[in-house]
Amino acid sequence: MNVTVARLTARGLLGRRRGILLLVVPALLLLIAVIARLTADDPRGLGATVIGGLGVGTLLPILALVVGTGVIATEIEDGSIVYLLAKPLPRWQIVTTKLSVAVAATWLLSGVPILLAGLILYGTEDGVAVGYTAGALVAGAAYSALFLLLGVVTRHAVVAGLGYALVWESLVGNFVPGARTLSVQQWGLSVARSVAAEGAITADVSLSVAVPLLLVVGVAATALAAFRLGGLTLAGEE
């Protein structure tokens, strides 16, 4: 990890208008959790919908998409990546540094609000809040690697990311049970289920399948992003 690259990446990520969205999304989750706690007859009954469905299923991938593509796609689009690639840094180090910033930002902006929302709705009962938080952390890391890769390989990374998160996971996954096996959301929920008390959280993928897939996607996406970034350097020099 290169400290200078990390600092510049974090500054660029939080210094643009996307920083407002990055704060609005977690604030929305907490607001909904508070409203559910104050108005619902059984706030725990809404927990799976608010935290699992809205938090892990919708807000987490949106945050990871904004952050994961934002740490590199913008630089590629405006050409400023050339200045970074001109430095004597290994391409894999650039990718892993930017990925580290993306993962840290995603964890901070999603993991903490999901934990707080879980505590608001469940308290410490059955370890549900901690379970959802653990699931959000592992899913957030996988999403970050996947969306960073999209930021390197396509100029339409946001559209492609939304297609995966909203169309494949939310739409196709609801009607085609087999599609859930290839869902980062379900992998995260599988980890959440294993942390919480038995029966407190449901998931459609077993832990023995979810963990290897999380590792494969994270490592493969990072390696492929580094490889494609090296190809982008060669194309620029030619």
C-alpha positions in Angstrom: 0.0 0.0 0.0 1.3 3.4 -1.0 0.5 6.1 1.5 0.7 9.0 -1.0 -1.7 7.3 -3.4 -4.0 6.4 -0.6 -4.2 10.0 0.6 -4.8 11.4 -2.8 -7.4 8.8 -3.5 -9.3 9.5 -0.3 -9.1 13.2 -0.9 -10.5 12.8 -4.4 -13.2 10.4 -3.3 -14.5 12.6 -0.5 -13.9 16.0 -2.1 -16.3 15.7 -4.9 -20.1 15.8 -5.0 -20.3 12.1 -4.5 -19.3 12.8 -0.9 -22.8 14.1 -0.3 -24.3 10.8 -1.5 -21.9 8.9 0.6 -23.3 10.6 3.7 -27.0 10.7 2.7 -27.2 6.9 2.1 -26.2 5.8 5.6 -28.2 8.6 7.2 -31.3 7.4 5.3 -30.8 3.9 6.7 -30.5 5.2 10.3 -33.6 7.5 9.8 -35.7 4.6 8.6 -34.5 2.4 11.6 -35.4 5.1 14.1 -38.8 5.6 12.5 -39.5 1.9 12.6 -38.4 1.7 16.2 -40.7 4.6 17.2 -43.8 3.7 15.2 -43.9 0.0 14.5 -45.7 -2.4 16.9 -43.0 -5.0 16.3 -39.8 -3.2 15.2 -37.9 -6.5 15.3 -40.2 -7.9 12.7 -39.1 -5.2 10.4 -35.4 -5.8 11.1 -34.9 -8.3 8.2 -36.6 -5.9 5.8 -34.8 -2.7 7.0 -31.3 -4.1 7.6 -31.2 -7.2 5.5 -33.3 -6.0 2.5 -32.6 -2.2 2.5 -29.2 -2.0 4.3 -27.3 -5.1 3.0 -29.4 -5.6 -0.1 -29.7 -2.1 -1.5 -27.7 0.6 0.3 -24.5 -1.4 0.7 -24.1 -2.2 -3.0 -24.9 1.3 -4.0 -22.3 2.7 -1.6 -19.8 0.2 -2.7 -20.5 1.0 -6.4 -20.0 4.8 -5.9 -16.9 4.2 -3.9 -15.4 1.3 -5.9 -15.8 3.1 -9.2 -15.0 6.5 -7.8 -11.5 5.6 -6.6 -10.2 4.9 -10.2 -12.9 5.2 -12.9 -13.0 9.0 -12.7 -9.2 9.3 -13.1 -9.3 7.0 -16.2 -12.2 9.0 -17.7 -10.6 12.4 -17.3 -7.1 11.2 -18.2 -5.5 12.1 -14.9 -4.5 8.4 -14.3 -1.6 9.1 -16.7 0.2 11.1 -14.1 -0.1 8.3 -11.6 0.9 5.6 -14.1 4.0 7.7 -14.9 5.3 7.1 -11.4 7.7 4.2 -10.7 5.0 2.2 -8.9 3.9 -1.4 -9.7 0.5 -1.4 -11.2 -0.7 -4.0 -8.6 0.3 -1.6 -5.8 -1.8 1.1 -7.3 -4.8 -1.2 -7.5 -4.4 -2.7 -4.0 -3.9 0.8 -2.5 -7.1 2.1 -4.2 -8.9 -1.0 -3.2 -7.8 -0.5 0.4 -9.3 3.0 0.4 -12.5 1.8 -1.2 -12.9 -1.1 1.3 -12.2 1.2 4.3 -14.7 3.8 3.0 -17.3 1.2 2.3 -16.9 -0.3 5.8 -17.1 3.0 7.5 -20.1 4.2 5.5 -22.1 0.9 5.5 -20.8 -1.3 8.4 -21.1 1.3 11.1 -24.7 2.5 10.1 -25.8 -1.1 9.7 -24.5 -1.9 13.2 -26.2 1.1 14.6 -29.5 0.3 12.8 -29.3 -3.2 14.1 -28.8 -2.0 17.7 -31.7 0.4 17.3 -34.1 -2.3 16.1 -32.7 -5.4 17.9 -30.4 -4.2 20.7 -27.9 -7.0 21.4 -30.5 -9.7 21.1 -29.3 -12.9 19.4 -26.3 -11.1 18.0 -28.4 -10.0 15.0 -26.8 -6.5 14.8 -23.3 -8.0 14.9 -24.2 -10.7 12.4 -25.6 -8.2 9.8 -22.5 -6.0 10.4 -20.1 -9.0 9.7 -22.1 -9.8 6.6 -21.9 -6.2 5.4 -18.1 -6.1 6.0 -17.3 -9.2 3.9 -19.8 -8.3 1.2 -18.6 -4.7 1.1 -15.0 -5.9 0.5 -16.2 -8.2 -2.4 -18.3 -5.5 -3.9 -15.4 -3.0 -3.7 -13.1 -5.3 -5.6 -15.7 -6.2 -8.2 -16.7 -2.6 -8.8 -13.1 -1.3 -8.9 -12.5 -3.9 -11.6 -15.5 -2.6 -13.6 -14.0 0.9 -13.2 -10.9 -0.3 -14.9 -12.4 -2.4 -17.7 -15.3 -0.3 -18.8 -16.3 3.4 -19.1 -19.9 2.3 -18.1 -18.9 0.9 -14.8 -21.8 2.5 -12.9 -24.4 1.1 -15.3 -22.8 -2.3 -15.2 -22.6 -2.3 -11.4 -26.2 -1.2 -11.1 -27.1 -4.0 -13.6 -25.5 -6.6 -11.4 -26.6 -5.3 -8.0 -30.2 -4.3 -8.9 -31.1 -6.5 -11.9 -29.2 -9.7 -11.2 -29.3 -9.7 -7.3 -32.6 -8.0 -6.6 -34.7 -8.9 -9.7 -33.4 -12.2 -11.2 -32.4 -13.5 -7.7 -36.0 -13.2 -6.5 -37.4 -15.3 -9.3 -34.5 -17.7 -10.1 -33.3 -19.4 -6.9 -30.1 -20.7 -8.6 -29.0 -17.2 -9.4 -28.6 -16.5 -5.7 -25.5 -18.7 -5.6 -23.8 -15.9 -7.6 -25.0 -13.1 -5.4 -22.6 -11.2 -3.2 -25.6 -10.1 -1.1 -26.4 -13.8 -0.3 -22.8 -14.5 0.5 -22.8 -11.7 3.0 -26.1 -12.9 4.5 -24.6 -16.4 4.8 -21.8 -15.0 6.9 -24.3 -12.9 8.9 -26.4 -16.1 9.6 -23.3 -17.9 10.9 -22.5 -15.1 13.4 -26.0 -14.5 14.7 -28.0 -17.0 16.8 -29.5 -19.9 15.0 -32.6 -19.0 13.0 -32.2 -15.2 13.6 -31.0 -14.4 10.0 -31.8 -16.4 6.8 -29.7 -16.8 3.7 -30.0 -18.9 0.6 -26.3 -19.9 0.3 -24.4 -22.1 2.6 -21.4 -20.8 4.4 -19.2 -23.5 2.8 -20.1 -22.1 -0.6 -20.2 -18.4 0.4 -16.7 -18.0 1.9 -14.7 -19.6 -1.0 -16.7 -17.5 -3.5 -16.0 -14.3 -1.5 -12.3 -15.1 -1.6 -12.3 -16.0 -5.3 -14.1 -12.9 -6.4 -12.0 -10.6 -4.2 -8.7 -12.0 -5.3 -9.6 -12.6 -9.0 -11.1 -9.1 -9.4 -8.1 -7.4 -7.8 -5.6 -9.4 -9.9 -7.6 -8.8 -13.2 -7.8 -5.1 -12.4 -4.0 -4.9 -11.9 -3.5 -6.7 -15.2 -5.9 -4.5 -17.1 -4.3 -1.4 -15.6 -0.9 -2.5 -16.9 -2.5 -2.9 -20.3 -3.9 0.6 -20.1 -0.3 1.9 -19.5 1.0 0.1 -22.6 -1.9 1.5 -24.7 -1.1 5.0 -23.5 2.6 4.7 -24.3 1.9 3.4 -27.8 
